[in-house]
């Protein structure tokens, strides 16, 4: 993303940003950096009260090409640098893609749809992840990718916004009037479904596990024809386990079948996960447009950033820059 000239503090337009998830906070910080006077309204009690709280935080533009268009990869390449520059704790040591022995053909299929990886064998797998030694014969290693802890990243963005002179108010209803602002930027996710006729919800499911006996260093994608999952390391031997997006608008709790399948896939990665503590389970609906591509839409002085699907952390910086260009007339 090209650098933009910022106005002096307090001299830019006043902007109300609705939503303190990843797209809302990214937009708020981007606007404030360019000189806007930003006030964020969040309907929940904290940052990331919606889908962002359950995100994996993977910065994986090339892996995403397995199921996304080339446009997603091309537009998200600058995101790793943006997160590096804005929040602490970005880890850039790649992504490992594995499959159980019976499903090893899935690795070749994944490779045909992606790029910027190296095919590695047992010795290289063991060197990257010693705890996975002798468990897998082949993998794909995407060395240029990274990840971030979403909850810590959102808190860091909120702090940065405040340091830039912005404000955040919590427990504010979505329909609170926006009188007195020059612009409104709505980043309310699935809550905007009634206003966005072509939006649908796509179900996501996640677990947080603590397993002191495992020390993974990078995200691992475990391929399986029925329930592919990803495991993302957090601090203190905590792991976020997520299922790929499920075409369902059911926002209810996780089913027993889903729980068993996800835990079974993690156990297949390493039996030590059998002793893991289950810290948290979560489900939610990701906002998605028909082409699964996040979009910026304008209605007069009202800008909508939505449809993030599974690309919130990858594409929020790009969409935030688009919204800022509209506000500042670039």
Secondary structure, 3 states (H helix, E strand, C coil): CCCCCCCCCCCCCEEEEECCCHHHHHHHHHHHHCCCEEEEECCCCCCCCCHHHHCCCEECCCHHHHCCCHHHHHHHCCHHHHHHHHCCCCECCCEEEEECHHHCHHHHHHHHCCCCCEEEEHHHHHHHCHHHCCCCCEEEEECCCEECCHHHHHHHHHHHHHHCCCEEECCCCCCCCCCCCCEEEECCHHHHCCCCCCCEEEEEEEEEEECCCCCCCCEEEEECCCCCEEEEECHHHEEEEEECCECCCCCCCCCHHHHHHHHHHHHHHCHHHHHCEEEEEEEEEEEECCCCCCEEEEECCEEEEECCCCCHHHHHHHHHHHHHHHHCCC
